[in-house]
């Protein structure tokens, strides 16, 4: 779970600023979809 969260956070840092979802990026929801 922690590794998945770290990966999701890295993804958020990479893509978030580009598409403006950083503030609404719900990591738990993302992991639920995996």
VENGIHU-V652563 format. One record per backbone hydrogen bond with DSSP energy under -0.5 kcal/mol. CO is the residue of the C=O (numbers start at 1). NH is the residue of the N-H. E is the energy in kcal/mol with one decimal. If there is no record, write none. Layout:
BEGIN
co=CO nh=NH e=E
co=CO nh=NH e=E
END
This chain:
BEGIN
co=1 nh=5 e=-2.4
co=2 nh=6 e=-2.5
co=3 nh=7 e=-2.3
co=4 nh=8 e=-2.5
co=5 nh=9 e=-2.6
co=6 nh=10 e=-2.5
co=7 nh=11 e=-2.5
co=8 nh=12 e=-2.5
co=9 nh=13 e=-2.5
co=10 nh=14 e=-2.0
co=11 nh=15 e=-3.1
co=11 nh=16 e=-0.6
co=12 nh=16 e=-1.9
co=15 nh=18 e=-0.6
co=15 nh=19 e=-1.7
co=16 nh=19 e=-0.6
co=16 nh=20 e=-1.8
co=16 nh=21 e=-1.0
co=16 nh=22 e=-0.5
co=21 nh=24 e=-0.6
co=21 nh=25 e=-1.1
co=24 nh=26 e=-0.7
co=25 nh=27 e=-0.9
co=26 nh=30 e=-2.0
co=27 nh=31 e=-2.6
co=28 nh=32 e=-2.0
co=29 nh=33 e=-1.3
co=31 nh=34 e=-1.0
END
